[in-house]
Amino acid sequence: MIIDLDKCVGCHACAIACRAEWEVPVGKDSADRERKRNFVKRLGPSNTPHGLSSTYYPALCNHCDKPACVDVCPADKVEVTFKDAKTGATKTMAVAATWKDPFNGTVQIDKERCLGCGACADACPYDARYVNEDGDEPKADKCTFCVERVAEGLEPACVQTCLARARIFGDLSDPNSEVAKYVKKGAARLESAKVKIGPNVRYYGNKKDMHLLTSTCTPQAMPQANLRRTIMARMMKPAMEQVKGLGLLGLAGAVVVKGLSEDEKE
């Protein structure tokens, strides 16, 4: 996905469309993260070496080349066979509850196997994940690039709703695609020397706005994984499986997430 800062007017239509499409709850999770798949942050007015800038930071999951969230997931791995929608080729991989699709490049979550521990959200340097505690069970959630919509030939909800057409979604491997043309023009990733995991959301704009964006919104360090949360999630998993058959998993999940949060405070 490309986000063109020269076109973005900060109307938040993208964020509202995402909330409506995926029923994103308002408020924060137990780790005090905003519950969001998609958000817009106002930047400036601020001075830059290129002049005064006032712009926006539209953000979402970056579906990184090397996603930090995948390796920290404590759920047991199972073999999953993926299929390339273009060629029909298949690939079988052992994956936890979150993984990177080997063909379309998106990072996804298996809500059935997610433990709701929040380890993946802790590991994301872009703060693009949260734990949804409003359902029967706490589950990690984030932008999926609307893979279900894309499979039906539709655009992601945020792209379709963008009034200024500031969001461009497409196949980077196609040199004739609009996203590929933006990359050739210099659309940039928000990466630093210590955070270089290949985000696949890129930004394009004039020098002053890009300077403000990159200097204020580029993560400068990888988050430290909260090992205690991960260990507790692994320890609690057998108990969670036992109460599942009793119809008490929603209550148990809420207790676990609250316990993990209290553990952090201690």
TORNU-291157 format. One record per residue (C-alpha): residue number from 1; chain; x, y, z. Coordinates in steps of 0.25 Angstrom, whole numbers, plus 2048, in hexadecimal, padded with zeros to 3 digits. Example, Ala and Ser with C-alpha at 12.3 -4.5 7.8 and 13.67 -1.06 7.14 Angstrom:
residues 2
(node 1; A; (831; 7EE; 81F)),
(node 2; A; (837; 7FC; 81D)),
This chain:
residues 266
(node 1; A; (800; 800; 800)),
(node 2; A; (805; 80E; 7FD)),
(node 3; A; (800; 81A; 804)),
(node 4; A; (801; 827; 7FD)),
(node 5; A; (803; 833; 807)),
(node 6; A; (801; 83D; 7FC)),
(node 7; A; (7F3; 838; 7FB)),
(node 8; A; (7EF; 834; 809)),
(node 9; A; (7E6; 83F; 810)),
(node 10; A; (7E5; 838; 81D)),
(node 11; A; (7D6; 836; 81D)),
(node 12; A; (7D7; 828; 824)),
(node 13; A; (7CD; 822; 81A)),
(node 14; A; (7D7; 816; 819)),
(node 15; A; (7D7; 813; 828)),
(node 16; A; (7C8; 814; 829)),
(node 17; A; (7C6; 80B; 81D)),
(node 18; A; (7D0; 801; 824)),
(node 19; A; (7C8; 801; 831)),
(node 20; A; (7BB; 800; 82A)),
(node 21; A; (7C0; 7F4; 821)),
(node 22; A; (7C6; 7EC; 82C)),
(node 23; A; (7BE; 7F1; 838)),
(node 24; A; (7CB; 7F6; 83F)),
(node 25; A; (7C7; 7FA; 84E)),
(node 26; A; (7CA; 807; 854)),
(node 27; A; (7D3; 80A; 860)),
(node 28; A; (7E0; 803; 864)),
(node 29; A; (7E4; 7F4; 867)),
(node 30; A; (7EA; 7F0; 874)),
(node 31; A; (7F8; 7F4; 870)),
(node 32; A; (7F3; 802; 86E)),
(node 33; A; (7F4; 801; 85E)),
(node 34; A; (7EA; 808; 856)),
(node 35; A; (7E1; 7FE; 84F)),
(node 36; A; (7E3; 801; 841)),
(node 37; A; (7E6; 7FA; 833)),
(node 38; A; (7E7; 808; 82C)),
(node 39; A; (7EA; 816; 832)),
(node 40; A; (7EE; 824; 82D)),
(node 41; A; (7F7; 82C; 836)),
(node 42; A; (7F9; 83B; 833)),
(node 43; A; (807; 840; 832)),
(node 44; A; (80B; 84F; 834)),
(node 45; A; (80B; 85A; 830)),
(node 46; A; (81A; 859; 832)),
(node 47; A; (827; 85E; 82C)),
(node 48; A; (82F; 855; 823)),
(node 49; A; (83C; 858; 81B)),
(node 50; A; (833; 859; 80F)),
(node 51; A; (829; 863; 815)),
(node 52; A; (81C; 863; 81E)),
(node 53; A; (815; 856; 81E)),
(node 54; A; (807; 851; 822)),
(node 55; A; (803; 843; 81E)),
(node 56; A; (7FD; 836; 822)),
(node 57; A; (802; 828; 826)),
(node 58; A; (7F8; 81E; 821)),
(node 59; A; (7FC; 811; 827)),
(node 60; A; (7F9; 802; 827)),
(node 61; A; (7FF; 7F4; 828)),
(node 62; A; (80B; 7F5; 81E)),
(node 63; A; (80B; 7E6; 81B)),
(node 64; A; (81A; 7E6; 81C)),
(node 65; A; (824; 7DD; 814)),
(node 66; A; (829; 7D9; 822)),
(node 67; A; (81E; 7DB; 82C)),
(node 68; A; (822; 7DB; 83A)),
(node 69; A; (814; 7D7; 83F)),
(node 70; A; (815; 7C9; 838)),
(node 71; A; (821; 7C3; 83F)),
(node 72; A; (81C; 7C7; 84D)),
(node 73; A; (80F; 7C0; 84C)),
(node 74; A; (80E; 7B5; 857)),
(node 75; A; (803; 7AD; 851)),
(node 76; A; (807; 79F; 84D)),
(node 77; A; (80A; 79E; 83E)),
(node 78; A; (802; 796; 834)),
(node 79; A; (804; 793; 825)),
(node 80; A; (7FC; 79C; 81C)),
(node 81; A; (7FC; 79B; 80D)),
(node 82; A; (7FC; 7A8; 806)),
(node 83; A; (7F7; 7AA; 7F7)),
(node 84; A; (7FC; 7B4; 7ED)),
(node 85; A; (7EF; 7BB; 7E7)),
(node 86; A; (7F6; 7BE; 7DA)),
(node 87; A; (7FE; 7B1; 7D7)),
(node 88; A; (7F7; 7A7; 7E0)),
(node 89; A; (804; 7A3; 7E6)),
(node 90; A; (804; 79E; 7F4)),
(node 91; A; (80D; 79E; 800)),
(node 92; A; (80C; 797; 80D)),
(node 93; A; (812; 79E; 81A)),
(node 94; A; (811; 79D; 829)),
(node 95; A; (80B; 7A9; 82E)),
(node 96; A; (807; 7AF; 83C)),
(node 97; A; (7FA; 7B7; 83E)),
(node 98; A; (800; 7C2; 835)),
(node 99; A; (808; 7C1; 829)),
(node 100; A; (80D; 7C7; 81C)),
(node 101; A; (806; 7C1; 80F)),
(node 102; A; (811; 7BC; 806)),
(node 103; A; (80A; 7C0; 7F9)),
(node 104; A; (802; 7CD; 7FC)),
(node 105; A; (80C; 7D3; 806)),
(node 106; A; (801; 7D6; 810)),
(node 107; A; (802; 7D4; 81F)),
(node 108; A; (7F6; 7CD; 825)),
(node 109; A; (7F0; 7C8; 832)),
(node 110; A; (7E9; 7BB; 835)),
(node 111; A; (7DE; 7BF; 83F)),
(node 112; A; (7DB; 7B1; 843)),
(node 113; A; (7E9; 7AE; 848)),
(node 114; A; (7ED; 7BC; 84D)),
(node 115; A; (7EF; 7BC; 85C)),
(node 116; A; (7EC; 7CB; 85E)),
(node 117; A; (7F9; 7CC; 865)),
(node 118; A; (7FE; 7D9; 85E)),
(node 119; A; (80C; 7D5; 85B)),
(node 120; A; (80B; 7D8; 84D)),
(node 121; A; (805; 7E6; 850)),
(node 122; A; (811; 7E8; 859)),
(node 123; A; (81B; 7E4; 84E)),
(node 124; A; (815; 7EE; 843)),
(node 125; A; (81E; 7FA; 842)),
(node 126; A; (813; 801; 83B)),
(node 127; A; (809; 7FF; 846)),
(node 128; A; (7FF; 7F9; 83B)),
(node 129; A; (7F9; 7EE; 844)),
(node 130; A; (7F0; 7ED; 850)),
(node 131; A; (7E8; 7E3; 858)),
(node 132; A; (7D9; 7E3; 856)),
(node 133; A; (7D3; 7DF; 863)),
(node 134; A; (7C5; 7E2; 860)),
(node 135; A; (7C1; 7D5; 85A)),
(node 136; A; (7C0; 7C7; 861)),
(node 137; A; (7CF; 7C6; 861)),
(node 138; A; (7DA; 7D0; 860)),
(node 139; A; (7E1; 7D0; 852)),
(node 140; A; (7EC; 7D7; 84C)),
(node 141; A; (7E7; 7E0; 840)),
(node 142; A; (7EC; 7E9; 835)),
(node 143; A; (7EB; 7ED; 827)),
(node 144; A; (7EA; 7E1; 81D)),
(node 145; A; (7EB; 7E9; 810)),
(node 146; A; (7DD; 7E5; 80F)),
(node 147; A; (7E1; 7D8; 809)),
(node 148; A; (7D2; 7D3; 808)),
(node 149; A; (7CE; 7E0; 800)),
(node 150; A; (7DB; 7DF; 7F7)),
(node 151; A; (7D7; 7D0; 7F4)),
(node 152; A; (7CA; 7D5; 7EF)),
(node 153; A; (7D0; 7DF; 7E6)),
(node 154; A; (7CE; 7EB; 7EF)),
(node 155; A; (7D7; 7F5; 7F5)),
(node 156; A; (7DA; 7F5; 804)),
(node 157; A; (7CF; 7FD; 80B)),
(node 158; A; (7D9; 809; 80F)),
(node 159; A; (7DD; 80A; 800)),
(node 160; A; (7CF; 80A; 7FB)),
(node 161; A; (7CA; 814; 805)),
(node 162; A; (7D6; 81E; 803)),
(node 163; A; (7D0; 82B; 7FD)),
(node 164; A; (7DD; 830; 7F8)),
(node 165; A; (7E2; 823; 7F3)),
(node 166; A; (7EE; 825; 7FB)),
(node 167; A; (7EF; 816; 7FE)),
(node 168; A; (7F4; 80D; 7F2)),
(node 169; A; (7F3; 7FE; 7F4)),
(node 170; A; (7F9; 7F4; 7EA)),
(node 171; A; (803; 7E9; 7E6)),
(node 172; A; (811; 7EE; 7E7)),
(node 173; A; (816; 7E3; 7DF)),
(node 174; A; (80F; 7E8; 7D3)),
(node 175; A; (818; 7F3; 7CD)),
(node 176; A; (80C; 7FA; 7C6)),
(node 177; A; (804; 7FB; 7D3)),
(node 178; A; (802; 809; 7D9)),
(node 179; A; (809; 804; 7E6)),
(node 180; A; (815; 800; 7DE)),
(node 181; A; (815; 80D; 7D7)),
(node 182; A; (815; 815; 7E5)),
(node 183; A; (820; 80C; 7EA)),
(node 184; A; (828; 810; 7DE)),
(node 185; A; (825; 81F; 7E1)),
(node 186; A; (82B; 81D; 7EF)),
(node 187; A; (81F; 819; 7F8)),
(node 188; A; (827; 816; 805)),
(node 189; A; (826; 80C; 810)),
(node 190; A; (826; 810; 81F)),
(node 191; A; (833; 809; 823)),
(node 192; A; (83F; 80D; 82B)),
(node 193; A; (84C; 807; 82E)),
(node 194; A; (847; 7FE; 839)),
(node 195; A; (839; 7FB; 833)),
(node 196; A; (83B; 7F5; 826)),
(node 197; A; (830; 7EB; 824)),
(node 198; A; (82B; 7EF; 816)),
(node 199; A; (81D; 7F6; 818)),
(node 200; A; (814; 7F4; 80C)),
(node 201; A; (80D; 801; 80E)),
(node 202; A; (815; 80D; 808)),
(node 203; A; (813; 81C; 808)),
(node 204; A; (815; 826; 7FD)),
(node 205; A; (814; 835; 7FE)),
(node 206; A; (81C; 842; 7FD)),
(node 207; A; (829; 844; 804)),
(node 208; A; (824; 84C; 810)),
(node 209; A; (819; 842; 813)),
(node 210; A; (821; 836; 811)),
(node 211; A; (82C; 83C; 81A)),
(node 212; A; (821; 83E; 825)),
(node 213; A; (81B; 831; 824)),
(node 214; A; (828; 829; 824)),
(node 215; A; (82F; 831; 82F)),
(node 216; A; (823; 82F; 838)),
(node 217; A; (81D; 822; 835)),
(node 218; A; (828; 819; 831)),
(node 219; A; (82A; 80F; 83C)),
(node 220; A; (839; 810; 841)),
(node 221; A; (839; 803; 849)),
(node 222; A; (833; 7F5; 849)),
(node 223; A; (82A; 7F3; 855)),
(node 224; A; (82F; 7E9; 860)),
(node 225; A; (826; 7DD; 860)),
(node 226; A; (81F; 7DB; 86D)),
(node 227; A; (823; 7CD; 870)),
(node 228; A; (81B; 7CC; 87D)),
(node 229; A; (80E; 7CE; 875)),
(node 230; A; (812; 7C4; 86B)),
(node 231; A; (816; 7BA; 876)),
(node 232; A; (809; 7BC; 87D)),
(node 233; A; (801; 7BA; 870)),
(node 234; A; (808; 7AD; 86E)),
(node 235; A; (806; 7A8; 87C)),
(node 236; A; (7F7; 7AC; 87C)),
(node 237; A; (7F5; 7A5; 86F)),
(node 238; A; (7F1; 797; 874)),
(node 239; A; (7E8; 79D; 87E)),
(node 240; A; (7E1; 7A6; 873)),
(node 241; A; (7DF; 799; 86B)),
(node 242; A; (7D9; 792; 877)),
(node 243; A; (7CF; 79D; 87A)),
(node 244; A; (7CB; 79E; 86B)),
(node 245; A; (7C3; 792; 86C)),
(node 246; A; (7BB; 798; 878)),
(node 247; A; (7B7; 7A4; 870)),
(node 248; A; (7BF; 7AD; 87A)),
(node 249; A; (7CA; 7B1; 870)),
(node 250; A; (7C5; 7BF; 86F)),
(node 251; A; (7C7; 7C1; 87E)),
(node 252; A; (7D4; 7BA; 87E)),
(node 253; A; (7D9; 7C2; 873)),
(node 254; A; (7D5; 7CF; 87A)),
(node 255; A; (7DC; 7CA; 887)),
(node 256; A; (7E9; 7C7; 87F)),
(node 257; A; (7EA; 7D4; 878)),
(node 258; A; (7E7; 7DC; 885)),
(node 259; A; (7F2; 7D3; 88C)),
(node 260; A; (7FC; 7D6; 881)),
(node 261; A; (7F9; 7E5; 882)),
(node 262; A; (7FB; 7E4; 891)),
(node 263; A; (808; 7DC; 88F)),
(node 264; A; (80D; 7E8; 887)),
(node 265; A; (80A; 7F2; 892)),
(node 266; A; (811; 7EA; 89C)),
